[in-house]
Amino acid sequence: MSLQIPIYRAKKINNDEYIEGFYYPRFYMCMGDEICSTISRLENGHQYEIDLLTIAIHFNGMIDKNGKKIFASLNENGKGGDILLGFDNKTKYIVYFNLAKGVYMSKSDKHLPTNFDERLEVIGIKND
C-alpha cells in the first residue's frame, strides 16, 4: 500500500501565475494585515506565498480525458478550481472538494470519484 500525498495549486501573491506543489499551512502575517501561507514548488523546492482564496487540491487519479490533472477548489465560491467541460460538450462545471462530501461538480452536485469520467476536459481555472 503506497501513501497518496495530494498536490496543491494556488496563485502566487501579487502575480497571476499558478503554481503546483506541497502545501504548508504555516499562517503568518505578510504584506500588512493579510494572512499568508506557502506552497513549495515541486520543481525547485522554493516556497512561494500564495493567495489562500485560490487554493485547490489534486488527488492521484483525478485526470481529464487528455491526462491533465484536475484540481478541486477548497473554497465555497470555487475560485482556483478547474473549469470542466461537461459530458454534453457545452455545460461548464467547477470542481469542488468538500471534506464531508468529497469531490463534486457544481450545478449537478454530482459526487465524483478520484477516477474521473474520461469525457470530462479541463478548459480553465475559475479566477473570479
N, CA, C and O atoms as a Tinker XYZ file with bonds, in Angstrom:
   512  protein
     1  N      0.845000   -1.185000    0.000000    73     2
     2  CA     0.000000    0.000000    0.000000    64     1     3
     3  C      0.884000    1.239000    0.000000    63     2     4     5
     4  O      1.729000    1.402000    0.880000    81     3
     5  N      0.694000    2.104000   -0.974000    73     3     6
     6  CA     1.502000    3.321000   -1.042000    64     5     7
     7  C      0.707000    4.507000   -0.499000    63     6     8     9
     8  O     -0.517000    4.566000   -0.612000    81     7
     9  N      1.432000    5.433000    0.083000    73     7    10
    10  CA     0.822000    6.638000    0.622000    64     9    11
    11  C      0.548000    7.612000   -0.509000    63    10    12    13
    12  O      1.441000    7.908000   -1.303000    81    11
    13  N     -0.671000    8.111000   -0.591000    73    11    14
    14  CA    -1.058000    9.060000   -1.626000    64    13    15
    15  C     -1.065000   10.464000   -1.030000    63    14    16    17
    16  O     -1.961000   10.812000   -0.261000    81    15
    17  N     -0.072000   11.262000   -1.384000    73    15    18
    18  CA     0.018000   12.634000   -0.894000    64    17    19
    19  C     -0.561000   13.556000   -1.958000    63    18    20    21
    20  O     -0.107000   13.537000   -3.102000    81    19
    21  N     -1.560000   14.365000   -1.596000    73    19    22
    22  CA    -2.151000   15.254000   -2.602000    64    21    23
    23  C     -1.202000   16.377000   -3.000000    63    22    24    25
    24  O     -0.323000   16.768000   -2.231000    81    23
    25  N     -1.391000   16.885000   -4.203000    73    23    26
    26  CA    -0.665000   18.036000   -4.717000    64    25    27
    27  C     -1.645000   19.209000   -4.709000    63    26    28    29
    28  O     -2.837000   19.036000   -4.965000    81    27
    29  N     -1.138000   20.384000   -4.417000    73    27    30
    30  CA    -1.972000   21.581000   -4.372000    64    29    31
    31  C     -1.573000   22.546000   -5.480000    63    30    32    33
    32  O     -0.471000   22.476000   -6.024000    81    31
    33  N     -2.490000   23.445000   -5.798000    73    31    34
    34  CA    -2.219000   24.508000   -6.747000    64    33    35
    35  C     -2.832000   25.786000   -6.187000    63    34    36    37
    36  O     -3.919000   25.764000   -5.609000    81    35
    37  N     -2.127000   26.895000   -6.363000    73    35    38
    38  CA    -2.655000   28.193000   -5.936000    64    37    39
    39  C     -1.945000   29.287000   -6.706000    63    38    40    41
    40  O     -0.884000   29.077000   -7.294000    81    39
    41  N     -2.560000   30.470000   -6.688000    73    39    42
    42  CA    -1.971000   31.632000   -7.358000    64    41    43
    43  C     -0.980000   32.293000   -6.404000    63    42    44    45
    44  O     -1.256000   32.439000   -5.214000    81    43
    45  N      0.162000   32.686000   -6.929000    73    43    46
    46  CA     1.146000   33.400000   -6.138000    64    45    47
    47  C      0.603000   34.780000   -5.765000    63    46    48    49
    48  O     -0.149000   35.390000   -6.524000    81    47
    49  N      0.995000   35.260000   -4.586000    73    47    50
    50  CA     0.620000   36.602000   -4.147000    64    49    51
    51  C      1.194000   37.620000   -5.141000    63    50    52    53
    52  O      2.349000   37.511000   -5.553000    81    51
    53  N      0.384000   38.600000   -5.515000    73    51    54
    54  CA     0.794000   39.687000   -6.421000    64    53    55
    55  C      1.295000   39.189000   -7.770000    63    54    56    57
    56  O      2.177000   39.803000   -8.371000    81    55
    57  N      0.741000   38.089000   -8.245000    73    55    58
    58  CA     1.180000   37.526000   -9.515000    64    57    59
    59  C      0.036000   36.667000  -10.046000    63    58    60    61
    60  O     -0.696000   36.069000   -9.257000    81    59
    61  N     -0.129000   36.595000  -11.338000    73    59    62
    62  CA    -1.187000   35.768000  -11.918000    64    61    63
    63  C     -0.747000   34.333000  -12.152000    63    62    64    65
    64  O     -1.518000   33.531000  -12.678000    81    63
    65  N      0.472000   33.999000  -11.774000    73    63    66
    66  CA     0.981000   32.647000  -12.018000    64    65    67
    67  C      0.432000   31.670000  -10.978000    63    66    68    69
    68  O      0.482000   31.924000   -9.774000    81    67
    69  N     -0.089000   30.556000  -11.470000    73    67    70
    70  CA    -0.492000   29.453000  -10.598000    64    69    71
    71  C      0.686000   28.498000  -10.478000    63    70    72    73
    72  O      1.367000   28.209000  -11.462000    81    71
    73  N      0.920000   28.011000   -9.263000    73    71    74
    74  CA     1.998000   27.056000   -9.043000    64    73    75
    75  C      1.434000   25.797000   -8.399000    63    74    76    77
    76  O      0.426000   25.844000   -7.695000    81    75
    77  N      2.087000   24.687000   -8.645000    73    75    78
    78  CA     1.723000   23.405000   -8.044000    64    77    79
    79  C      2.807000   23.004000   -7.067000    63    78    80    81
    80  O      3.982000   23.311000   -7.267000    81    79
    81  N      2.411000   22.320000   -6.014000    73    79    82
    82  CA     3.405000   21.848000   -5.060000    64    81    83
    83  C      2.769000   21.323000   -3.802000    63    82    84    85
    84  O      1.581000   21.002000   -3.766000    81    83
    85  N      3.591000   21.241000   -2.758000    73    83    86
    86  CA     3.138000   20.788000   -1.459000    64    85    87
    87  C      2.729000   22.007000   -0.641000    63    86    88    89
    88  O      3.403000   23.037000   -0.657000    81    87
    89  N      1.632000   21.875000    0.062000    73    87    90
    90  CA     1.069000   22.995000    0.821000    64    89    91
    91  C      1.578000   22.965000    2.251000    63    90    92    93
    92  O      1.548000   21.929000    2.915000    81    91
    93  N      2.046000   24.115000    2.714000    73    91    94
    94  CA     2.487000   24.268000    4.095000    64    93    95
    95  C      1.576000   25.282000    4.773000    63    94    96    97
    96  O      1.719000   26.485000    4.554000    81    95
    97  N      0.642000   24.811000    5.592000    73    95    98
    98  CA    -0.317000   25.739000    6.219000    64    97    99
    99  C      0.286000   26.463000    7.421000    63    98   100   101
   100  O     -0.236000   26.390000    8.533000    81    99
   101  N      1.377000   27.152000    7.178000    73    99   102
   102  CA     2.019000   27.947000    8.221000    64   101   103
   103  C      1.533000   29.378000    8.059000    63   102   104   105
   104  O      2.039000   30.127000    7.223000    81   103
   105  N      0.583000   29.737000    8.839000    73   103   106
   106  CA    -0.017000   31.059000    8.693000    64   105   107
   107  C      0.841000   32.096000    9.406000    63   106   108   109
   108  O      1.283000   31.886000   10.536000    81   107
   109  N      1.062000   33.189000    8.745000    73   107   110
   110  CA     1.824000   34.287000    9.321000    64   109   111
   111  C      1.374000   35.572000    8.642000    63   110   112   113
   112  O      0.711000   35.543000    7.605000    81   111
   113  N      1.735000   36.675000    9.227000    73   111   114
   114  CA     1.325000   37.960000    8.680000    64   113   115
   115  C      2.308000   38.379000    7.591000    63   114   116   117
   116  O      3.523000   38.265000    7.752000    81   115
   117  N      1.771000   38.855000    6.507000    73   115   118
   118  CA     2.624000   39.357000    5.442000    64   117   119
   119  C      1.886000   40.462000    4.724000    63   118   120   121
   120  O      0.656000   40.466000    4.681000    81   119
   121  N      2.611000   41.381000    4.169000    73   119   122
   122  CA     2.017000   42.466000    3.393000    64   121   123
   123  C      0.885000   43.143000    4.160000    63   122   124   125
   124  O     -0.255000   43.169000    3.694000    81   123
   125  N      1.190000   43.678000    5.310000    73   123   126
   126  CA     0.173000   44.354000    6.108000    64   125   127
   127  C     -0.561000   43.371000    7.000000    63   126   128   129
   128  O      0.061000   42.597000    7.727000    81   127
   129  N     -1.881000   43.403000    6.943000    73   127   130
   130  CA    -2.685000   42.531000    7.803000    64   129   131
   131  C     -3.110000   41.247000    7.109000    63   130   132   133
   132  O     -3.893000   40.471000    7.657000    81   131
   133  N     -2.601000   41.023000    5.914000    73   131   134
   134  CA    -3.007000   39.855000    5.148000    64   133   135
   135  C     -2.388000   38.581000    5.737000    63   134   136   137
   136  O     -1.220000   38.580000    6.124000    81   135
   137  N     -3.157000   37.520000    5.803000    73   135   138
   138  CA    -2.638000   36.240000    6.289000    64   137   139
   139  C     -2.152000   35.432000    5.093000    63   138   140   141
   140  O     -2.859000   35.291000    4.096000    81   139
   141  N     -0.953000   34.910000    5.205000    73   139   142
   142  CA    -0.353000   34.176000    4.088000    64   141   143
   143  C     -0.030000   32.747000    4.486000    63   142   144   145
   144  O      0.007000   32.400000    5.667000    81   143
   145  N      0.195000   31.950000    3.495000    73   143   146
   146  CA     0.685000   30.602000    3.675000    64   145   147
   147  C      1.576000   30.326000    2.474000    63   146   148   149
   148  O      1.703000   31.180000    1.598000    81   147
   149  N      2.182000   29.174000    2.415000    73   147   150
   150  CA     3.132000   28.916000    1.341000    64   149   151
   151  C      2.878000   27.582000    0.657000    63   150   152   153
   152  O      2.298000   26.657000    1.225000    81   151
   153  N      3.337000   27.524000   -0.587000    73   151   154
   154  CA     3.424000   26.268000   -1.324000    64   153   155
   155  C      4.873000   26.108000   -1.727000    63   154   156   157
   156  O      5.507000   27.053000   -2.196000    81   155
   157  N      5.395000   24.903000   -1.543000    73   155   158
   158  CA     6.741000   24.599000   -2.005000    64   157   159
   159  C      6.633000   24.018000   -3.389000    63   158   160   161
   160  O      6.039000   22.957000   -3.578000    81   159
   161  N      7.199000   24.699000   -4.355000    73   159   162
   162  CA     7.091000   24.261000   -5.746000    64   161   163
   163  C      7.860000   22.965000   -5.937000    63   162   164   165
   164  O      8.980000   22.810000   -5.449000    81   163
   165  N      7.242000   22.042000   -6.651000    73   163   166
   166  CA     7.833000   20.723000   -6.831000    64   165   167
   167  C      9.155000   20.763000   -7.583000    63   166   168   169
   168  O     10.089000   20.041000   -7.233000    81   167
   169  N      9.245000   21.604000   -8.619000    73   167   170
   170  CA    10.413000   21.575000   -9.497000    64   169   171
   171  C     11.676000   22.088000   -8.833000    63   170   172   173
   172  O     12.761000   21.566000   -9.086000    81   171
   173  N     11.554000   23.112000   -7.979000    73   171   174
   174  CA    12.769000   23.722000   -7.460000    64   173   175
   175  C     12.840000   23.821000   -5.945000    63   174   176   177
   176  O     13.842000   24.296000   -5.411000    81   175
   177  N     11.824000   23.392000   -5.252000    73   175   178
   178  CA    11.845000   23.391000   -3.798000    64   177   179
   179  C     11.675000   24.752000   -3.138000    63   178   180   181
   180  O     11.621000   24.822000   -1.910000    81   179
   181  N     11.588000   25.835000   -3.903000    73   179   182
   182  CA    11.374000   27.157000   -3.324000    64   181   183
   183  C      9.962000   27.269000   -2.762000    63   182   184   185
   184  O      9.033000   26.628000   -3.254000    81   183
   185  N      9.814000   28.081000   -1.737000    73   183   186
   186  CA     8.485000   28.321000   -1.181000    64   185   187
   187  C      7.972000   29.658000   -1.674000    63   186   188   189
   188  O      8.721000   30.630000   -1.772000    81   187
   189  N      6.681000   29.697000   -1.985000    73   187   190
   190  CA     6.037000   30.890000   -2.517000    64   189   191
   191  C      4.830000   31.232000   -1.673000    63   190   192   193
   192  O      4.063000   30.348000   -1.290000    81   191
   193  N      4.655000   32.519000   -1.377000    73   191   194
   194  CA     3.446000   32.968000   -0.696000    64   193   195
   195  C      2.291000   32.856000   -1.680000    63   194   196   197
   196  O      2.425000   33.204000   -2.853000    81   195
   197  N      1.165000   32.371000   -1.196000    73   195   198
   198  CA     0.028000   32.115000   -2.081000    64   197   199
   199  C     -1.225000   32.836000   -1.607000    63   198   200   201
   200  O     -1.355000   33.196000   -0.437000    81   199
   201  N     -2.129000   33.033000   -2.531000    73   199   202
   202  CA    -3.457000   33.565000   -2.242000    64   201   203
   203  C     -4.324000   32.394000   -1.798000    63   202   204   205
   204  O     -4.675000   31.532000   -2.604000    81   203
   205  N     -4.666000   32.367000   -0.518000    73   203   206
   206  CA    -5.424000   31.232000    0.025000    64   205   207
   207  C     -6.795000   31.066000   -0.617000    63   206   208   209
   208  O     -7.364000   29.975000   -0.584000    81   207
   209  N     -7.333000   32.139000   -1.203000    73   207   210
   210  CA    -8.636000   32.041000   -1.859000    64   209   211
   211  C     -8.568000   31.255000   -3.160000    63   210   212   213
   212  O     -9.608000   30.916000   -3.725000    81   211
   213  N     -7.373000   30.959000   -3.643000    73   211   214
   214  CA    -7.230000   30.251000   -4.920000    64   213   215
   215  C     -6.710000   28.831000   -4.752000    63   214   216   217
   216  O     -6.377000   28.179000   -5.741000    81   215
   217  N     -6.634000   28.343000   -3.528000    73   215   218
   218  CA    -6.038000   27.023000   -3.321000    64   217   219
   219  C     -6.973000   25.902000   -3.793000    63   218   220   221
   220  O     -8.179000   25.926000   -3.548000    81   219
   221  N     -6.382000   24.934000   -4.469000    73   219   222
   222  CA    -7.123000   23.784000   -4.997000    64   221   223
   223  C     -6.278000   22.537000   -4.770000    63   222   224   225
   224  O     -5.063000   22.627000   -4.593000    81   223
   225  N     -6.924000   21.376000   -4.776000    73   223   226
   226  CA    -6.252000   20.116000   -4.461000    64   225   227
   227  C     -6.416000   19.108000   -5.592000    63   226   228   229
   228  O     -7.457000   19.042000   -6.246000    81   227
   229  N     -5.363000   18.328000   -5.805000    73   227   230
   230  CA    -5.393000   17.249000   -6.786000    64   229   231
   231  C     -5.048000   15.950000   -6.063000    63   230   232   233
   232  O     -4.026000   15.857000   -5.383000    81   231
   233  N     -5.909000   14.960000   -6.218000    73   231   234
   234  CA    -5.636000   13.636000   -5.679000    64   233   235
   235  C     -5.195000   12.726000   -6.818000    63   234   236   237
   236  O     -5.603000   12.910000   -7.964000    81   235
   237  N     -4.377000   11.765000   -6.501000    73   235   238
   238  CA    -3.912000   10.812000   -7.503000    64   237   239
   239  C     -5.102000   10.194000   -8.244000    63   238   240   241
   240  O     -6.065000    9.753000   -7.617000    81   239
   241  N     -5.035000   10.164000   -9.568000    73   239   242
   242  CA    -6.104000    9.581000  -10.372000    64   241   243
   243  C     -7.118000   10.580000  -10.884000    63   242   244   245
   244  O     -7.935000   10.238000  -11.739000    81   243
   245  N     -7.092000   11.822000  -10.380000    73   243   246
   246  CA    -8.022000   12.839000  -10.861000    64   245   247
   247  C     -7.447000   13.468000  -12.127000    63   246   248   249
   248  O     -6.719000   14.459000  -12.069000    81   247
   249  N     -7.782000   12.884000  -13.251000    73   247   250
   250  CA    -7.278000   13.378000  -14.533000    64   249   251
   251  C     -8.425000   13.474000  -15.534000    63   250   252   253
   252  O     -9.424000   12.763000  -15.421000    81   251
   253  N     -8.268000   14.369000  -16.521000    73   251   254
   254  CA    -9.303000   14.516000  -17.532000    64   253   255
   255  C     -9.030000   13.579000  -18.702000    63   254   256   257
   256  O     -8.117000   12.755000  -18.645000    81   255
   257  N     -9.817000   13.706000  -19.756000    73   255   258
   258  CA    -9.708000   12.791000  -20.892000    64   257   259
   259  C     -8.375000   12.919000  -21.616000    63   258   260   261
   260  O     -7.991000   12.024000  -22.369000    81   259
   261  N     -7.653000   14.042000  -21.392000    73   259   262
   262  CA    -6.346000   14.240000  -22.026000    64   261   263
   263  C     -5.182000   13.915000  -21.093000    63   262   264   265
   264  O     -4.020000   14.120000  -21.447000    81   263
   265  N     -5.496000   13.408000  -19.903000    73   263   266
   266  CA    -4.460000   13.061000  -18.943000    64   265   267
   267  C     -3.982000   14.233000  -18.102000    63   266   268   269
   268  O     -3.003000   14.109000  -17.366000    81   267
   269  N     -4.665000   15.374000  -18.202000    73   267   270
   270  CA    -4.297000   16.568000  -17.431000    64   269   271
   271  C     -4.856000   16.446000  -16.011000    63   270   272   273
   272  O     -5.975000   15.969000  -15.818000    81   271
   273  N     -4.063000   16.884000  -15.011000    73   271   274
   274  CA    -4.519000   16.851000  -13.627000    64   273   275
   275  C     -5.747000   17.737000  -13.453000    63   274   276   277
   276  O     -5.840000   18.817000  -14.035000    81   275
   277  N     -6.689000   17.258000  -12.638000    73   275   278
   278  CA    -7.863000   18.038000  -12.272000    64   277   279
   279  C     -7.679000   18.498000  -10.826000    63   278   280   281
   280  O     -7.402000   17.692000   -9.938000    81   279
   281  N     -7.837000   19.816000  -10.603000    73   279   282
   282  CA    -7.724000   20.397000   -9.274000    64   281   283
   283  C     -9.095000   20.849000   -8.805000    63   282   284   285
   284  O     -9.821000   21.529000   -9.531000    81   283
   285  N     -9.441000   20.464000   -7.580000    73   283   286
   286  CA   -10.731000   20.833000   -6.988000    64   285   287
   287  C    -10.527000   21.985000   -6.013000    63   286   288   289
   288  O     -9.637000   21.931000   -5.164000    81   287
   289  N    -11.348000   23.027000   -6.130000    73   287   290
   290  CA   -11.263000   24.186000   -5.254000    64   289   291
   291  C    -11.541000   23.792000   -3.810000    63   290   292   293
   292  O    -12.363000   22.916000   -3.540000    81   291
   293  N    -10.851000   24.445000   -2.894000    73   291   294
   294  CA   -11.126000   24.246000   -1.467000    64   293   295
   295  C    -12.013000   25.361000   -0.924000    63   294   296   297
   296  O    -12.262000   25.430000    0.280000    81   295
   297  N    -12.488000   26.229000   -1.808000    73   295   298
   298  CA   -13.314000   27.363000   -1.402000    64   297   299
   299  C    -14.742000   27.199000   -1.903000    63   298   300   301
   300  O    -14.974000   26.649000   -2.979000    81   299
   301  N    -15.692000   27.680000   -1.116000    73   299   302
   302  CA   -17.101000   27.544000   -1.469000    64   301   303
   303  C    -17.459000   28.220000   -2.785000    63   302   304   305
   304  O    -18.354000   27.762000   -3.496000    81   303
   305  N    -16.758000   29.316000   -3.117000    73   303   306
   306  CA   -17.073000   30.024000   -4.364000    64   305   307
   307  C    -16.398000   29.396000   -5.579000    63   306   308   309
   308  O    -16.613000   29.842000   -6.706000    81   307
   309  N    -15.592000   28.375000   -5.360000    73   307   310
   310  CA   -14.964000   27.661000   -6.467000    64   309   311
   311  C    -13.721000   28.308000   -7.021000    63   310   312   313
   312  O    -13.106000   27.763000   -7.937000    81   311
   313  N    -13.324000   29.472000   -6.489000    73   311   314
   314  CA   -12.160000   30.170000   -7.008000    64   313   315
   315  C    -10.927000   29.281000   -6.910000    63   314   316   317
   316  O    -10.664000   28.669000   -5.876000    81   315
   317  N    -10.178000   29.223000   -8.006000    73   315   318
   318  CA    -8.972000   28.394000   -8.046000    64   317   319
   319  C     -9.217000   26.975000   -8.511000    63   318   320   321
   320  O     -8.270000   26.237000   -8.782000    81   319
   321  N    -10.491000   26.580000   -8.608000    73   319   322
   322  CA   -10.816000   25.234000   -9.068000    64   321   323
   323  C    -10.843000   25.154000  -10.580000    63   322   324   325
   324  O    -11.025000   26.166000  -11.258000    81   323
   325  N    -10.664000   23.973000  -11.103000    73   323   326
   326  CA   -10.704000   23.797000  -12.553000    64   325   327
   327  C    -12.119000   23.916000  -13.088000    63   326   328   329
   328  O    -13.087000   23.507000  -12.446000    81   327
   329  N    -12.212000   24.483000  -14.275000    73   327   330
   330  CA   -13.466000   24.521000  -15.023000    64   329   331
   331  C    -13.430000   23.325000  -15.962000    63   330   332   333
   332  O    -12.495000   23.174000  -16.748000    81   331
   333  N    -14.442000   22.482000  -15.880000    73   331   334
   334  CA   -14.506000   21.282000  -16.710000    64   333   335
   335  C    -15.602000   21.438000  -17.752000    63   334   336   337
   336  O    -16.663000   21.999000  -17.479000    81   335
   337  N    -15.334000   20.941000  -18.934000    73   335   338
   338  CA   -16.359000   20.851000  -19.965000    64   337   339
   339  C    -17.112000   19.561000  -19.711000    63   338   340   341
   340  O    -16.511000   18.493000  -19.595000    81   339
   341  N    -18.424000   19.661000  -19.625000    73   339   342
   342  CA   -19.259000   18.532000  -19.240000    64   341   343
   343  C    -19.403000   17.452000  -20.295000    63   342   344   345
   344  O    -18.830000   17.529000  -21.382000    81   343
   345  N    -20.177000   16.456000  -19.943000    73   343   346
   346  CA   -20.372000   15.277000  -20.781000    64   345   347
   347  C    -21.046000   15.621000  -22.106000    63   346   348   349
   348  O    -20.886000   14.904000  -23.093000    81   347
   349  N    -21.809000   16.734000  -22.125000    73   347   350
   350  CA   -22.514000   17.132000  -23.345000    64   349   351
   351  C    -21.683000   18.063000  -24.232000    63   350   352   353
   352  O    -22.172000   18.539000  -25.256000    81   351
   353  N    -20.436000   18.325000  -23.846000    73   351   354
   354  CA   -19.518000   19.201000  -24.582000    64   353   355
   355  C    -19.973000   20.651000  -24.666000    63   354   356   357
   356  O    -19.514000   21.383000  -25.544000    81   355
   357  N    -20.873000   21.091000  -23.768000    73   355   358
   358  CA   -21.249000   22.502000  -23.731000    64   357   359
   359  C    -21.451000   23.034000  -22.319000    63   358   360   361
   360  O    -21.256000   24.229000  -22.093000    81   359
   361  N    -21.833000   22.201000  -21.370000    73   359   362
   362  CA   -22.034000   22.639000  -19.994000    64   361   363
   363  C    -20.695000   22.727000  -19.283000    63   362   364   365
   364  O    -19.861000   21.826000  -19.379000    81   363
   365  N    -20.502000   23.843000  -18.558000    73   363   366
   366  CA   -19.263000   24.028000  -17.807000    64   365   367
   367  C    -19.531000   23.804000  -16.321000    63   366   368   369
   368  O    -20.551000   24.246000  -15.790000    81   367
   369  N    -18.618000   23.125000  -15.668000    73   367   370
   370  CA   -18.711000   22.824000  -14.250000    64   369   371
   371  C    -17.444000   23.306000  -13.549000    63   370   372   373
   372  O    -16.374000   23.364000  -14.153000    81   371
   373  N    -17.576000   23.648000  -12.276000    73   371   374
   374  CA   -16.430000   23.937000  -11.430000    64   373   375
   375  C    -16.286000   22.753000  -10.484000    63   374   376   377
   376  O    -17.279000   22.257000   -9.952000    81   375
   377  N    -15.061000   22.300000  -10.274000    73   375   378
   378  CA   -14.809000   21.167000   -9.383000    64   377   379
   379  C    -14.515000   21.689000   -7.982000    63   378   380   381
   380  O    -13.708000   22.602000   -7.808000    81   379
   381  N    -15.175000   21.105000   -6.984000    73   379   382
   382  CA   -15.014000   21.475000   -5.583000    64   381   383
   383  C    -14.563000   20.267000   -4.778000    63   382   384   385
   384  O    -14.774000   19.121000   -5.174000    81   383
   385  N    -13.936000   20.550000   -3.634000    73   383   386
   386  CA   -13.668000   19.490000   -2.666000    64   385   387
   387  C    -14.271000   19.926000   -1.349000    63   386   388   389
   388  O    -13.986000   21.015000   -0.852000    81   387
   389  N    -15.106000   19.071000   -0.785000    73   387   390
   390  CA   -15.749000   19.318000    0.490000    64   389   391
   391  C    -15.434000   18.120000    1.375000    63   390   392   393
   392  O    -15.664000   16.977000    0.979000    81   391
   393  N    -14.907000   18.374000    2.571000    73   391   394
   394  CA   -14.486000   17.288000    3.454000    64   393   395
   395  C    -15.612000   16.294000    3.728000    63   394   396   397
   396  O    -15.373000   15.089000    3.811000    81   395
   397  N    -16.846000   16.799000    3.869000    73   395   398
   398  CA   -17.978000   15.923000    4.161000    64   397   399
   399  C    -18.487000   15.191000    2.929000    63   398   400   401
   400  O    -18.939000   14.050000    3.021000    81   399
   401  N    -18.415000   15.856000    1.762000    73   399   402
   402  CA   -18.991000   15.280000    0.542000    64   401   403
   403  C    -17.968000   14.655000   -0.390000    63   402   404   405
   404  O    -18.319000   13.809000   -1.212000    81   403
   405  N    -16.734000   15.049000   -0.278000    73   403   406
   406  CA   -15.711000   14.585000   -1.213000    64   405   407
   407  C    -15.618000   15.516000   -2.406000    63   406   408   409
   408  O    -15.907000   16.707000   -2.291000    81   407
   409  N    -15.217000   14.983000   -3.550000    73   407   410
   410  CA   -15.059000   15.768000   -4.770000    64   409   411
   411  C    -16.383000   15.770000   -5.523000    63   410   412   413
   412  O    -17.002000   14.723000   -5.711000    81   411
   413  N    -16.813000   16.958000   -5.955000    73   411   414
   414  CA   -18.072000   17.040000   -6.683000    64   413   415
   415  C    -18.045000   18.207000   -7.651000    63   414   416   417
   416  O    -17.159000   19.059000   -7.585000    81   415
   417  N    -19.019000   18.242000   -8.552000    73   415   418
   418  CA   -19.117000   19.291000   -9.558000    64   417   419
   419  C    -20.266000   20.222000   -9.227000    63   418   420   421
   420  O    -21.293000   19.800000   -8.697000    81   419
   421  N    -20.076000   21.516000   -9.552000    73   419   422
   422  CA   -21.155000   22.494000   -9.388000    64   421   423
   423  C    -22.289000   22.172000  -10.350000    63   422   424   425
   424  O    -22.130000   21.363000  -11.264000    81   423
   425  N    -23.409000   22.796000  -10.142000    73   423   426
   426  CA   -24.624000   22.646000  -10.950000    64   425   427
   427  C    -25.264000   21.284000  -10.755000    63   426   428   429
   428  O    -26.423000   21.204000  -10.349000    81   427
   429  N    -24.536000   20.211000  -11.034000    73   427   430
   430  CA   -25.143000   18.891000  -10.913000    64   429   431
   431  C    -25.061000   18.374000   -9.485000    63   430   432   433
   432  O    -25.814000   17.478000   -9.103000    81   431
   433  N    -24.136000   18.942000   -8.682000    73   431   434
   434  CA   -23.869000   18.451000   -7.331000    64   433   435
   435  C    -23.557000   16.958000   -7.360000    63   434   436   437
   436  O    -23.802000   16.235000   -6.395000    81   435
   437  N    -23.013000   16.518000   -8.488000    73   435   438
   438  CA   -22.678000   15.106000   -8.662000    64   437   439
   439  C    -21.346000   14.799000   -7.989000    63   438   440   441
   440  O    -20.338000   15.453000   -8.257000    81   439
   441  N    -21.350000   13.802000   -7.116000    73   439   442
   442  CA   -20.116000   13.376000   -6.465000    64   441   443
   443  C    -19.227000   12.687000   -7.498000    63   442   444   445
   444  O    -19.686000   11.842000   -8.266000    81   443
   445  N    -17.974000   13.056000   -7.502000    73   443   446
   446  CA   -17.033000   12.456000   -8.453000    64   445   447
   447  C    -15.993000   11.629000   -7.725000    63   446   448   449
   448  O    -15.357000   12.121000   -6.793000    81   447
   449  N    -15.809000   10.395000   -8.128000    73   447   450
   450  CA   -14.734000    9.591000   -7.530000    64   449   451
   451  C    -13.384000   10.080000   -8.051000    63   450   452   453
   452  O    -13.334000   10.911000   -8.958000    81   451
   453  N    -12.308000    9.578000   -7.494000    73   451   454
   454  CA   -10.989000   10.028000   -7.937000    64   453   455
   455  C    -10.657000    9.526000   -9.341000    63   454   456   457
   456  O     -9.769000   10.079000   -9.990000    81   455
   457  N    -11.343000    8.498000   -9.822000    73   455   458
   458  CA   -11.149000    8.089000  -11.219000    64   457   459
   459  C    -12.257000    8.756000  -12.045000    63   458   460   461
   460  O    -13.360000    8.227000  -12.183000    81   459
   461  N    -11.927000    9.923000  -12.582000    73   459   462
   462  CA   -12.920000   10.753000  -13.263000    64   461   463
   463  C    -13.371000   10.146000  -14.579000    63   462   464   465
   464  O    -12.675000    9.324000  -15.176000    81   463
   465  N    -14.544000   10.566000  -15.018000    73   463   466
   466  CA   -15.078000   10.120000  -16.296000    64   465   467
   467  C    -14.169000   10.597000  -17.413000    63   466   468   469
   468  O    -13.729000   11.746000  -17.400000    81   467
   469  N    -13.889000    9.757000  -18.353000    73   467   470
   470  CA   -12.957000   10.068000  -19.431000    64   469   471
   471  C    -13.452000   11.157000  -20.369000    63   470   472   473
   472  O    -12.664000   11.689000  -21.151000    81   471
   473  N    -14.736000   11.504000  -20.315000    73   471   474
   474  CA   -15.260000   12.532000  -21.217000    64   473   475
   475  C    -15.060000   13.941000  -20.695000    63   474   476   477
   476  O    -15.220000   14.891000  -21.463000    81   475
   477  N    -14.718000   14.125000  -19.427000    73   475   478
   478  CA   -14.512000   15.457000  -18.871000    64   477   479
   479  C    -13.187000   16.040000  -19.353000    63   478   480   481
   480  O    -12.209000   15.315000  -19.533000    81   479
   481  N    -13.164000   17.375000  -19.563000    73   479   482
   482  CA   -11.954000   18.027000  -20.026000    64   481   483
   483  C    -11.741000   19.341000  -19.286000    63   482   484   485
   484  O    -12.664000   20.145000  -19.155000    81   483
   485  N    -10.517000   19.556000  -18.802000    73   483   486
   486  CA   -10.154000   20.813000  -18.152000    64   485   487
   487  C    -10.036000   21.893000  -19.217000    63   486   488   489
   488  O     -9.289000   21.743000  -20.183000    81   487
   489  N    -10.787000   22.997000  -19.033000    73   487   490
   490  CA   -10.719000   24.072000  -20.035000    64   489   491
   491  C    -10.313000   25.406000  -19.407000    63   490   492   493
   492  O    -10.275000   26.421000  -20.103000    81   491
   493  N    -10.007000   25.423000  -18.100000    73   491   494
   494  CA    -9.567000   26.660000  -17.469000    64   493   495
   495  C     -9.621000   26.589000  -15.968000    63   494   496   497
   496  O     -9.964000   25.558000  -15.389000    81   495
   497  N     -9.272000   27.719000  -15.328000    73   495   498
   498  CA    -9.304000   27.860000  -13.878000    64   497   499
   499  C    -10.262000   28.998000  -13.531000    63   498   500   501
   500  O    -10.227000   30.054000  -14.163000    81   499
   501  N    -11.119000   28.786000  -12.528000    73   499   502
   502  CA   -12.052000   29.842000  -12.112000    64   501   503
   503  C    -11.270000   30.890000  -11.326000    63   502   504   505
   504  O    -10.711000   30.590000  -10.271000    81   503
   505  N    -11.233000   32.103000  -11.833000    73   503   506
   506  CA   -10.461000   33.173000  -11.210000    64   505   507
   507  C    -11.308000   34.241000  -10.539000    63   506   508   509
   508  O    -10.759000   35.103000   -9.854000    81   507
   509  N    -12.630000   34.217000  -10.709000    73   507   510
   510  CA   -13.445000   35.273000  -10.102000    64   509   511
   511  C    -14.389000   34.720000   -9.062000    63   510   512
   512  O    -15.147000   35.474000   -8.453000    81   511
